[in-house]
Amino acid sequence: MTTAAEPATADTADETADRPPIRIGGDAETIRTLTAAVAEGALPDVFVSGGQLVHLSRVSGPTGTDHTAGQPAALPVQAEPLTASALAFLLAHHTYVHRLKKDKNTDEWTEVEVSPTGTALSAVLSSRYWPGVRPLTGIVGSPVLRPDGTLIQTAGYDPATGLYYSPTASMPPVPTHPTADQVADAKTFLLDRLLSDFPFVAPADRANHIALLLAPILRPYLGCLTPFGLISATTQSSGKTLLAEIPGYIYGCKNLVWRKGDDSELEKGITSALHSSSPIMLWDNIAEGTIVNSAVLAQLLTSPQWSARMLGSSGAGFTATNNRLWLATGNNIRLGGDMATRTILVRLDPNDPHPDQRDQTAFGIPHLDNWLKDPINRVTVLRHLLILVMDWINAGAPRSGHTMRQFTTWAGASGGLLAHHGIDGFLDNLNDMREADDEDAEWVAFLARWHELNHDRRITSRHLRQQAEIEIVNNQPVDQWEGTFLTDEQGRTPSTKSIGRHLTGHIGRWHGDHVIRSAMDTHAKARVFWVETRTNDDHQADQAADDQTPGRPTRPLAVAGQPRPAPSTRLRV
């Protein structure tokens, strides 16, 4: 029921004068009145996101992230779904909600301040349509690029993007038209100081990391998804965690726990993480040799919206915009499933038995891990990145010819930005990415041996299953497939039906130089399969096309510490 306060007196009149009055009555009238008041902006910092009212508020107390350099931690802004109790709190502090009450002695009507009933408050919040409330698309702690190519540099709500800019550190204005000297200084700082001492395997790895550094700035401008960023090293103490912490420090990061082989737990972790406003999501130090092969992660990377019920989850409904950069680090990490085509690879190889003992006194920035903890230094890094971005924008934001499945918009823009500043190698290690795909490498070996044994002869899955049987020659077992045939999780040769199902799932998909083709044999009334292979002429034609396409990789690079699977590796299905 409605909670009533004392009638307004002269002493309380001044307290209510600055608050807009809202007169309510019964629940039905109250619901209509409060709905109109909220839609008209009666409550500060209330927005709508995904049809739900949210409130922006600062959270008191230490955050455990910025207590460095003698500076207090910034109070983060968080967007929380508006509950009935939170709505009552805001109404009490920012409006004068009252009803008329008749005095029994004088028969006079007086205003009495009240709090609406829980039923009325819940009914108001049940609406999913709020045309008059400002939409909130996200919270950013650093300047980002608007779709029109201008920077968000003023703290607060940005109507053009729906973003709320809450600086985590004092940020001086970034020049919208940086000078040549400012651009040269920014590039020198980035290449010769910040990143100069990381043991990148090739220029592609450095260029790829810079593209990841720039991704949060470019995301509102491009309005597209970004690929998974994998930082893989050959050994511990190579600097992979520090490399991932650079974007984490300057934009904000949430560390996640990798659940190996458990997509259900991974899904829960992702859902929990998306309740945070952190733009960087990091799985740090995944176990050495882990094969990242997750249907949940693969779907996340190509989905603009994330739903907690995707892939069969039975939990409460939750939907969030997937506008984060997802990163992982580890030693000799491998890829499986669809992850190879959704990942950008950054490789580190110190080629040193004791990389942790390297003398840092001559580094571009000695003890970079401690240096980054100072908010002033983080602003320095961010400012240089923004200068490079604005110089690219002023040059017309040229694109490169890079393509990358669902991430082509991002790849073309990032490649163009890097090329504009003379930073070579972007995505040149795509061939190495495929080599890091264990599942693809196993299919390559399987199809290559199939073609050696059967050439272009069309066979059924039953015939193929018979070929997999181990023969006895001179009392010795002989495996004509040399260990490359399909096996199940228990290492056994699968059934004819299972083989047919898996072959059908790979029809038309190229693995290396081989591809499965299929047709129905009307005479035998069975599906037949055969393997086609690319010729040298095909390779030469592809090479010529690559040479004529700007920004396309043209040669493979060696993968340090990541050899191809041995031919004896059985392909599991």
VOSETI-604453 format. One record per atom (N, C-alpha, C): x, z, y negated. Coordinates in steps of 0.05 Angstrom, whole numbers, plus 5000, padded with zeros to 4 digits. Layout:
# residues N
XZY
...
//
This chain:
# residues 573
501750005024
500050005000
501750004975
500549924953
502049914928
502950184919
505550204911
506650454902
506450464872
505050664861
504650684832
506550884819
507250824794
508951014779
507151144758
508351304740
506851424719
506151214698
503851254684
503151074663
505351054642
505550814630
507650774610
507250954586
509351084576
509251254553
511151134532
511251264509
513051174488
515951174497
516651374514
519451384523
520151154542
518151074558
518750864577
518250584566
516850574543
516250314532
518750154526
520750284514
523150144507
524550044532
524350184555
525650104579
524449854591
521849814586
520449584598
520249354578
520949394553
520549184532
522148934538
524548974549
526348744554
525848604580
523948714596
523348594621
520748444620
520648194629
518148034628
515948174644
513548194632
511348334646
510048154667
509348274690
507948134711
505648324719
503248234713
500848394720
499848304747
499448494765
498448434792
495948584797
494548504819
492048644827
492148694857
490148594871
490148614900
492248434912
492548444939
494748294952
494447994947
492047884948
491747594945
492647504917
491747654896
492547594869
495547634865
496547844877
499447904875
501147684887
500347574910
501847364922
501947114904
499647044892
499546814874
501246864849
501047104838
502447164814
505547174818
506347304839
509247324844
510447054851
509046894867
510046624874
510446464848
508646474830
508946334805
511246444788
511546704788
513746834772
516446754783
516746754809
519346684821
519946384816
517946214818
518345924814
519045874785
518146044766
518746004738
521346124729
522846244748
525446354742
525546634731
523546794739
523447064729
525747234739
526947164762
529047324774
531747184771
533847314762
536447184759
537847144785
539446934786
541146874810
539646844835
537146754833
535546684857
535446384860
536146284883
536245994888
534745934914
534545684920
533345604946
535345444961
535645504987
537445365004
536045315031
535745065038
534345005064
531545105065
530145115042
527445215041
527145515039
529445655040
529345955039
530446055013
529146255001
530146374977
532646544984
534746514967
537146674970
537946794944
539347004945
540247144920
543247164920
544447104898
547347124895
548047404883
549847534896
550647804886
553547854892
554748014876
557548104881
557548344900
559548354917
559648564937
561948754929
561249004925
563249204917
564949294941
567249394935
569049494956
571249304962
573349394975
575649214981
574849005001
576048764997
575548545016
577748525037
580048655031
582248655050
583848395050
583548235028
584947975028
586747945003
586048064981
587448004956
588848254943
589348454959
590748684948
593748644947
594548464930
597348384928
598148354899
600648354894
601748304868
600648504847
599748734856
598748934837
596148864825
594748664836
592148584825
589848674843
587648764831
585448844848
584148604862
582748654883
581448444898
579048344882
578648084883
576347964869
573848034884
571748084869
569148144882
567847874890
567647824915
566547564924
563547534918
562747304912
559847244909
558847154936
556647274944
555347204969
552447124965
551646934981
548746854980
547446975004
545547154999
544147285021
541147205021
540047155044
537147095045
535547315032
533547245017
531947445003
529947575022
530147835025
528247985042
526148115025
524148235038
522048375023
523248595006
525048755018
526148985003
527948884980
529448664985
531148554964
529448444941
527248324948
525448214927
524248444911
523548664924
522448894910
524549014891
527149014900
529349114883
529648944858
529648684861
530048504838
527648524819
525248544830
522948564812
523048824796
523949044809
524049294795
526149304773
528349154777
530449164757
530248944735
528748734741
528848504722
526048434712
523948564721
521248504711
519748774708
517548754695
515748984692
513148924707
513148984732
510848934749
508949174745
506449114738
504549324732
501749234740
500049434740
497149384744
495649564725
493149494720
491449654703
490149874719
490150114707
488850344720
487050484700
484650544709
482650664692
482850974693
483051094669
483251384668
480451494672
480151674692
477451784698
476351954676
478152074660
477152254639
476352104614
477851894607
477351754582
476051484585
475951394610
474951124616
476650904603
479150974596
480850774584
482650654605
483350394602
485150254620
488050274610
489850354627
492650374620
494350214641
496650134631
498549994649
500250184665
500350144691
501950314709
503950134723
506550194721
508550034735
508350094765
508449874781
508049904810
510149724824
510349774850
511849594868
509949464886
510049194889
508049054906
508249154935
506149114950
506149194978
508049014994
508949125017
510648965035
509248715045
506648735049
505148505058
505248275038
504848345013
504948144991
507748024989
509748194989
512548094986
513247905009
512547985034
513147815057
511647545055
509247555045
507647315043
508947115023
509847225001
511247054981
513646924993
515247075008
517746965020
517246775043
514746765053
514246585076
514046295067
513846245042
513645965032
516345835036
516345575044
518745415047
518945205025
517045205006
517045004985
517245134958
519545084945
520045214919
521045004899
519244834889
520144614872
521344694846
520644934836
521745014810
524245184811
525145244835
527545414839
529945234842
532145314830
534645154831
535745144860
536444914869
537644894897
540544974897
541345114918
544045204921
545245054945
547244894941
548544754963
551044894974
552045084958
554445234968
555745394946
557745554954
559345714935
562245624938
563545574916
566345504916
567945694899
570345754908
572045944892
574245804877
574245534877
576245374863
574945114853
576144984833
574944734823
574744524845
572544374844
572144154863
571143914846
571243684859
570643424846
567643364850
566243314827
563543224828
563342934838
560942854846
560542574854
561342364832
561142444807
561842264785
564742264779
566442414794
569242424790
570242624769
568442794759
569343004741
569643264756
571243444745
571843704758
569843914750
569044084769
567544324762
569644534754
569644614729
571644804719
570345044705
567745034700
566345254687
565045424707
565645684706
564445874726
561445884723
560145914746
557245934746
555945704761
553345664757
551845464772
552345184760
552744984777
553144714768
550744544776
549044474758
546544334765
547044064778
549243934771
549743664781
550243664811
551343874822
552043894850
550544104865
549344294851
548044514865
550044724875
552544694867
554644884874
554845114854
555545344864
556145574846
559145634847
560345604824
563245644822
563845924814
565146074832
565946354827
568946374832
570546344810
573446344813
574446604826
576246574846
577446814858
579846904843
580846734824
583146804807
582746654781
584046764760
583946634734
585246354735
583746154729
584645874731
584745744704
587045674693
587245534668
586045254671
585045134649
583844874651
585744664662
584744494679
586344284691
585844034674
588043894666
587643654649
586143434663
584143324650
582643114662
584142854662
586042824645
587842594644
590642684643
591742774666
594442874666
596542664658
598642764646
600842584637
602542504661
604242304657
606042204678
607842434686
608842594667
610642814674
609143024690
606643084683
605143274699
604743184728
604142924731
603742814758
606342824773
608542754761
611242754774
611943044782
611343234765
611943514771
610243614794
607743534795
605943614817
606943504844
607743254844
608643134869
611243254878
613143314859
615643434866
615143714877
613343864865
612844134875
611744124903
609843944908
608543924934
610543844956
612043634951
613843524972
616543664974
617643734951
620443834951
620544144950
618344274946
618344564946
616444684967
613844634964
611844764981
612144685010
612544425016
612544325043
615244235053
617344265037
619944145044
621244265068
620644505076
622144635098
620544675123
618144545125
616744545150
617844325168
618244385193
619544185211
617543975222
616443815204
614643605212
616043405230
614643315251
615843125270
616342855256
614442765240
614642505227
613142515200
613542305184
612142305158
609142315161
608042215183
605142225187
604142515188
605642695199
604742975201
604643105174
606543045157
606443155130
604143035114
603842775116
601642635101
598942745111
598642775137
596142875147
595543155137
597543325135
597043595125
596343595096
597543415080
596743405052
593843305049
593043125067
590243035066
588343265072
589143445091
587543675097
587443865073
589743895059
589844065035
587943975014
587643715012
585943604990
583043584998
582343615024
579643565033
577543745019
577944005016
575844165002
575344074973
577343974960
576943874932
575243624932
575743444951
574443184952
571643184964
571043394980
568543384995
566043334978
565543474956
563043424941
563143134929
565443034923
565742764911
565042554932
566042594957
565642394978
562942434992
562042684994
559542735008
559642655038
561842725051
562242635078
563442865095
563542815121
564743005139
567742965140
569143175149
572043155152
572743215182
574843095192
575543145220
576743415225
577043485250
578343725259
581343715254
582443915242
585243925236
586744085257
588543965273
590044095294
592944105286
594044345283
596944385278
598244485304
599744315317
600944375343
603944375340
605144585350
608044615349
609244615378
611844575380
613144585406
613744865415
614045055396
614745325403
613745515382
613945775388
613145975369
615045985345
614046105323
615546135298
616345875285
614645665290
615245405279
614045375251
612145555244
610945545217
608045435218
606945415242
604245295244
602145475230
602245735234
600345915222
600645915192
603045915182
603545905153
602545645141
602845425156
601845165146
598845175143
597445305162
594545325161
593745525139
595345715134
594645925114
594745815085
596245595081
596345485054
593545415043
592045245057
589245195048
587545445050
588145625069
586545865072
586946045047
589346065038
589846235014
588646124989
588845864985
587945754959
584945704958
583645674981
580745624981
579145854992
580246015010
578846225024
578446145053
578946335071
579046265100
577746485117
576446395138
575346585157
576646525184
577846735197
579146695223
577146735245
577246555264
575346555287
576846605313
575346685333
576546735360
575846505378
577846375390
577346155408
576546255435
574146155445
573146235471
573646005490
575846025505
576645815523
574545765544
573545515546
571745435567
568945555565
568245685543
565645815540
564245705515
562845485519
561545355496
559345535484
558045695501
555945875491
557046075471
559346195478
560646385460
561746245435
562746005439
563845845417
561545785397
559245715407
556945665390
556145905374
556146135387
555446385373
557546445351
560046395357
562146445337
561846255313
561246005318
560845815296
558445895279
556245975292
553846055277
554446295260
555846485270
556646725255
558346645231
560346465236
562146385215
560746255192
558746095198
557345945177
555546125160
555346375167
554046565148
555946645126
558546585129
560546635109
560646405090
561546455065
561946235046
564746115047
566446215065
569246115066
569245815072
570745655057
570745365062
572645285084
574445465093
576345405114
575645585138
575345465161
574845605186
577245555205
578545775214
581145745228
581145885255
581745735276
582445855302
585545855303
586646085299
589646105298
590846185324
593046065331
594546125355
592946115380
591645885385
590345845410
592445845432
591745945456
593645985477
595245725483
597745755488
599545525493
598545345515
598545085510
597744895530
594744865533
593144995516
590244975518
589344685514
587344605530
586044345526
583544395510
583444295486
581144325469
579144105476
577144185491
575243995502
572444125502
571144115479
568644265476
566444075465
564244055480
561943905470
560744025445
560844285443
559744425419
561444355395
564044375397
565844315374
565644015367
565543845387
565343555382
562843485367
560643615374
558143565360
558143685332
559343915329
559544045302
560943855283
563143735291
564743575273
563343325263
561343235277
559942985269
557043045260
556343305256
553643375248
553643485220
552243355201
552043465173
550743735173
548843785192
547444045193
548044175220
548444435219
548844585244
546444755249
545444745274
543144905282
544045095305
543245345303
543945545324
542645475350
540545305350
539145245375
540244985388
542244865376
543244625388
544444685415
544544485432
545644505459
544244725475
541644765471
540144945488
540145235481
541245315458
541245595450
538345685447
537745935457
535046045455
534946255434
536946285417
536946495397
535146425373
535146605353
533446565330
534446315315
532546175303
533145925289
535045985265
537045815262
538945835240
539945555234
539845475209
540845215201
542645245177
544845115177
546745125155
548044855151
548744795127
550244545121
553044565131
553944365145
556744365156
558544245135
559344405116
561044315094
563744465093
564844525117
567344675119
569544505131
571944595128
574244475141
575044645165
574944525189
575444665214
578344615223
579944825226
582744805234
583344965258
585444885272
586445045295
589545015296
590845225306
593745215310
594345305338
596645225348
597545305375
600045155383
601145225405
603545095416
602744895438
603644645435
603144435455
600244425463
598444415443
595644395448
594844115456
593144085476
592243835485
589343785477
588343545480
585643475473
584243355497
581543385497
579943265518
577243175508
575743025524
573142935516
573242755492
571442805473
571342645448
573042755426
574642965431
576043095410
578342925398
579542755414
581842595405
581042415382
578642315382
577742135361
576442285338
576442545339
575242705318
577242905306
579842845312
581943035304
584142895288
585143035268
587542945254
589843135262
592043015271
594243175283
596543215264
597443465263
599843545248
601743685268
604043555273
605943665293
608443785280
609344005291
611744135282
613744165305
616244115301
618344145321
620844235307
621544495308
623944585294
626544505308
626344415333
628744345348
630844555346
630044805350
631745035346
630945255366
632845365381
632045575401
631045825387
631845865362
631046115348
630046045320
627745905317
626845825291
626246055272
625646285284
624946515267
627346625253
629746545261
632246645248
633446465227
631946255220
632946075200
633346215173
635446145159
636146265133
634246145112
632646305100
630646205080
631646205052
634046295047
635046315019
635146045006
635645835022
635845565011
633245405012
631045535021
628445405023
627445334995
625645134994
624345074969
622945304957
621545454974
620245714966
620945914988
623046074984
623746275004
621446465009
621146535035
619046715043
616346635032
615546395038
613046275028
610646455035
610746585058
608446755066
607846965046
609947095036
609547305016
608947184989
610146954983
609646824957
606746744954
605546654975
602746574973
600746804969
601647044975
599847274971
599247334942
600847234924
600447284896
598447084885
596247174874
594146984864
595246794844
597246874828
598346694808
599646454821
601046504843
602346284858
600346104871
598146214881
596146054893
594845864872
594545964848
593445794826
595445574820
598045624822
600045424818
599745194838
599445264863
599045064884
596544894878
594345034873
591844904869
591944714844
593144804823
593344644799
594744384804
596944394819
598444154825
596843964842
595344064861
593643894877
591443764860
590243914842
588143804825
589243594806
591743624797
592943424779
593243154794
594143174819
594442934835
591742804840
589642954844
586942844848
586042714823
586342834800
585242724775
586842474767
589442454773
590942214768
589841984785
589142044810
588041844828
585341754817
583641934808
581041864797
581341684773
583241744755
583641584731
584741304737
585841284761
586841014770
584640854783
582240964784
580040814797
579440914825
580741124833
580341234860
580541024882
582840884883
583140664903
583040774932
581840614949
581640684978
583740524994
584340625017
586040485036
584240355058
585440215076
583940085097
583640255122
584240515121
584040675145
581140705154
580840705181
578240755193
578540975213
576441145216
576541365235
573741455242
572341285258
569741345268
567941445246
566741685250
564941795230
566341895205
568941895205
570442005182
571841785166
570841535167
572141315153
572041355123
569841455112
569741505083
571941695075
572241915089
574442105083
577141975087
577541835109
580141715115
580941505094
578941345085
579641135065
580341255038
578941465030
579541595005
582141755006
582541905027
585042055030
587441875032
587141655048
589341465050
589941335023
587841275008
588341154982
589641334962
588841594963
590041794945
593041834951
593641854977
596441894985
598041644978
597041414984
598441164978
598941134948
596941214932
597241204902
599641374893
600241584907
602441754899
604941704916
604941484931
607341404946
607941584970
605941714981
606241895004
605541735029
607441665045
607041485068
606341635093
605341485113
605041585140
602241675148
600341685129
597741795136
596441655160
595741815180
594441735205
596141545222
598741525216
600441355232
600941465260
600041715266
600441825292
597941825309
596141635304
593641615320
594341555349
596441395354
597141335381
598041595395
599441765381
600242025393
597842205398
595842175381
593342325386
592142245413
592141995419
591141905444
592842005467
595442025463
597142135484
596642425488
595742565468
595042845470
592342895484
590942675489
588342695502
588742675532
588842915546
589342925574
587342765590
584842785584
582742655599
583142355598
583642255574
584041965571
586541875586
588642035585
591141955599
590641945629
589042125639
588442115668
586741875676
584841805658
583341555664
585041305662
587041315644
588841085642
590341045668
591341265679
592841255705
590941155728
588541265728
586641195749
585940895748
585240795724
584440515721
586840325726
589140405718
591540235722
592040205752
591740425767
592240405796
589940245809
587440285800
585240125810
585739825807
586739745784
587239465779
589539365796
591539535801
593739455819
592739405847
590839575856
589839555884
587739335888
586039295867
583739125871
583638885852
585438875833
585538665813
582738645800
581538405799
578838385786
576638365807
577138455831
575138445853
572938645847
570438565851
568138735846
567538895871
567339155868
566839335890
564739545883
563539655904
561539865899
562940135899
561440345889
562540615889
563040705918
561440605937
561940685965
564540575975
565140325968
567740205976
570040345963
569640415938
571740565924
572240835937
570040965944
570341225958
571841205984
571440985999
572840946024
575840896019
576440765997
579340725990
580740985985
579341185977
580641445969
581441605994
580541526017
581241686041
584241666047
585441886054
588341896060
588741756087
590541566089
591241426113
593641556127
593741526153
595941626169
597641386178
600041376169
601841156176
604441276187
605041206212
607341326226
607341626225
604841726230
604442026231
604942156204
604841996183
605242116156
602842046139
601742236123
599542176106
600441996083
598741796077
599441606055
597041596036
597441646011
595341635991
595941385974
594441165979
594940915965
594340935935
592841145927
592241185899
594441355885
596341455900
598541605888
597641835871
595541965880
594542205866
592942165841
592241905835
590841855810
587741835814
586741855839
583841825843
582342065832
579742015827
577942225816
577842465835
577742705824
577242945839
575243115824
573943305838
572143495825
573743735817
572343945806
573644185797
575144325819
574344285844
575744415866
577944245877
578544015864
580643845874
579943665897
577343645903
576343485925
575443205915
575643005933
574542745926
571542755924
570342675902
567442705899
565942505917
563342555918
561542385935
561242105923
560241925939
559741645929
557841655905
555741815906
553841825884
555141935859
556742145862
558142255839
560142055826
561541915844
563441715833
561941505817
559641405828
558141205814
557141295787
556241555787
555241665761
557441675740
559841765748
562041785728
563141515720
563141325738
564041055731
562040935711
559540975716
557440865698
557740985670
558541235668
558941365642
561341265627
563041105640
565441005626
565340695624
563140575631
562940275628
563440195599
565240005595
565739905569
567540065551
568440305561
570240475546
573140415553
574640335534
577440275539
579140525542
580740525563
582740735567
585440595569
586940625548
589440475547
588840175547
590040035566
589639745568
587539665589
585939855598
584039795619
581139885611
579239745622
576439805617
574739745642
572739915647
570939865670
568739685661
568139485678
565839305674
563939345698
561439275695
559539325717
557339115716
556039065739
553738895740
552238965766
549738865768
548238905792
548638665811
549338735836
549538525857
546738495870
545338285862
542638245872
542438205902
544638095913
544638045942
544838315957
546838475949
547338735962
545438955951
544038895929
542239085916
543739345909
546139305898
547739535890
549339465865
550039675850
551739625827
554639595835
556039415823
558839365829
560439415804
562939485808
564739545786
567339395789
568639335767
571339225768
572739305742
575339265742
577039345719
578239105707
577939085681
579338875665
581638995650
583638825645
586038925631
586638745607
587938855587
588738705564
591338555570
591538315559
593838145563
595838185540
598138075543
600138085521
599037935497
597537715501
596437575479
594537745463
592937915478
591138105464
592738295446
594938405457
596538585442
597638455417
598638205420
599738075397
597738015376
595237955384
593137905365
592438165350
592338385365
591738645352
593938725333
596438675341
598738745323
598538585297
597838325300
597638155276
595438255258
593138345270
590938455254
591838705240
593338875254
594339125242
596139065219
597938865222
599838805201
598438705176
596038595178
594638485155
592638685144
592438915156
590539125146
592039345133
591739385106
593239605093
592439875104
594540035107
594040315115
593640355144
593740135161
593340165189
595940225203
596040415222
598440465237
599240225254
601840175255
602839935269
604739995291
605540245295
607440305316
607040585326
607540635352
607140905362
609541075355
609141345355
611241535350
611441725374
613841825379
614142005402
612842265396
611742395416
610442655414
612342865423
613443015405
615343225413
614043435429
615043485453
613943695470
611343635483
610343385481
607743325492
607943075509
609143085533
609542855550
606842765562
606842515572
604542415586
604142565612
601742595622
601342715648
602742555670
603842685690
605242555711
603242385727
604242155740
602441985755
600942135777
602042355787
600742495809
598442675800
597942685774
595742845764
593042725773
591542885787
588842795796
586842815773
585242605769
583242605748
580742755758
580042975744
577743135753
575243035740
573043045755
570442965745
568443185749
//
